[in-house]
């Protein structure tokens, strides 16, 4: 009887560990030990930095869905980098956003393809209706006006610092 309970307990623990590992592997949740911030550089044609941005990484489905909607604001030099598994047409919305942002689409070669200047929804307006589309594997969001202020433009290269 005792041996049977121990065996069932071990099976339950093994099942929970397997479910947890699969959840991390497919990206539904981020690993709690993962470093979620990095330094990103936008470089000019000579390889000199135009902008240096401390970015939060959004590399799971849940983090990409939430995005910046749980932030009150961003300071210049701060942002969020959305990392997708492959390059494609991406549409971003202003769901639950309280502030304006620039949305910068970056292709698989780490080159800016387009920059959108997105406004926050007005009171009572559905942010889902405010759509911004571009081609990219990565999408960078920074405070609105920061892309113009730093001179970012399509064709600029982007480099992400190591962990």
C-alpha positions in Angstrom: 0.0 0.0 0.0 2.8 2.5 0.9 4.8 1.4 -2.1 1.8 2.1 -4.3 1.4 5.6 -2.9 5.1 6.4 -3.4 4.9 5.1 -7.0 1.8 7.3 -7.8 3.5 10.3 -6.2 6.6 9.8 -8.3 4.5 9.5 -11.4 2.6 12.7 -10.5 5.9 14.6 -10.0 7.4 13.3 -13.2 4.2 14.4 -15.1 4.4 17.9 -13.6 8.0 18.2 -14.5 7.3 17.1 -18.1 4.5 19.5 -18.5 6.7 22.4 -17.1 9.5 21.5 -19.4 7.2 21.4 -22.5 5.6 24.7 -21.5 9.1 26.4 -21.4 10.2 24.7 -24.6 7.2 25.8 -26.7 7.5 29.3 -25.2 4.2 29.7 -23.4 6.1 31.0 -20.4 9.6 32.4 -20.0 12.2 30.7 -17.9 12.5 32.5 -14.6 16.3 32.3 -14.7 16.5 33.9 -18.2 17.9 37.4 -18.6 15.0 39.3 -20.1 17.0 42.5 -21.0 19.7 43.3 -23.5 21.4 46.2 -25.1 20.4 46.8 -28.8 22.4 49.1 -31.1 21.0 50.8 -34.3 24.0 51.3 -36.6 24.6 53.7 -39.4 26.2 52.7 -42.8 29.7 53.0 -41.2 28.8 50.7 -38.3 28.6 53.6 -35.8 25.8 53.6 -33.3 22.8 55.9 -34.0 21.0 54.7 -30.9 21.6 52.5 -28.0 18.5 51.0 -26.4 18.0 48.9 -23.3 15.3 46.4 -24.4 13.1 43.9 -22.7 12.9 40.7 -24.7 9.5 39.4 -25.6 10.3 36.0 -27.0 7.4 33.9 -25.8 3.8 33.9 -27.2 2.5 35.4 -23.9 5.1 38.1 -23.7 4.5 39.1 -27.3 0.7 39.3 -26.7 1.1 41.4 -23.6 3.9 43.6 -25.0 4.1 47.1 -23.5 0.4 47.1 -22.4 1.4 46.5 -18.8 3.8 49.6 -18.9 2.9 53.1 -18.0 5.5 54.7 -20.2 9.0 54.3 -21.7 11.9 56.6 -21.3 14.2 57.5 -24.3 16.7 54.7 -24.7 14.3 52.1 -23.4 12.2 49.7 -25.5 10.8 46.2 -26.0 12.2 43.8 -28.7 9.7 41.2 -30.0 11.5 38.1 -31.3 9.7 35.8 -33.7 10.9 32.4 -35.0 11.0 33.6 -38.6 10.6 36.6 -40.8 7.1 37.4 -42.1 4.5 40.1 -42.3 3.7 41.2 -38.7 0.7 43.3 -37.6 0.9 45.0 -34.2 -2.0 46.6 -32.4 -2.3 49.2 -29.6 -4.3 47.0 -27.3 -4.5 48.5 -23.8 -1.7 51.0 -24.5 -1.5 54.2 -22.5 1.2 56.0 -24.6 2.4 56.5 -28.2 5.3 54.4 -29.6 7.4 53.9 -32.7 7.2 50.4 -34.1 10.3 49.4 -36.0 10.3 46.3 -38.1 13.6 44.4 -38.5 14.2 41.6 -41.1 16.1 38.4 -40.6 19.3 40.1 -41.8 18.9 42.6 -38.9 18.1 45.5 -41.2 15.2 48.0 -40.5 12.5 47.5 -43.1 10.0 50.1 -41.9 9.1 52.4 -39.0 5.5 53.2 -38.0 4.6 56.0 -35.6 1.7 54.6 -33.5 -0.7 56.6 -31.3 -2.3 55.3 -28.2 -6.1 54.7 -28.4 -8.3 57.5 -27.2 -10.6 56.9 -24.2 -13.3 54.5 -25.3 -11.5 53.6 -28.5 -10.6 50.0 -29.3 -6.8 49.7 -29.5 -7.3 46.5 -31.5 -8.4 48.6 -34.4 -5.1 50.6 -34.5 -3.1 48.2 -36.6 0.5 48.7 -37.8 2.0 46.2 -40.3 5.5 45.6 -41.5 7.9 42.9 -42.6 10.2 41.5 -40.0 11.5 38.7 -37.7 12.1 41.2 -34.9 9.9 44.2 -34.0 11.3 47.0 -31.8 9.0 49.3 -29.8 10.4 52.6 -28.5 8.8 55.9 -27.3 7.1 57.8 -30.1 9.5 60.2 -31.8 12.7 58.4 -30.6 13.3 56.9 -34.1 13.2 60.4 -35.6 15.2 61.9 -32.8 18.0 59.4 -33.3 17.8 59.4 -37.1 16.8 55.8 -37.4 15.6 54.9 -40.9 14.9 51.8 -43.1 18.2 50.2 -44.2 19.9 50.8 -40.8 21.5 47.7 -39.3 20.6 46.4 -35.8 22.9 44.6 -33.4 21.8 42.9 -30.2 24.3 42.6 -27.4 25.2 39.3 -25.8 23.7 38.1 -22.6 
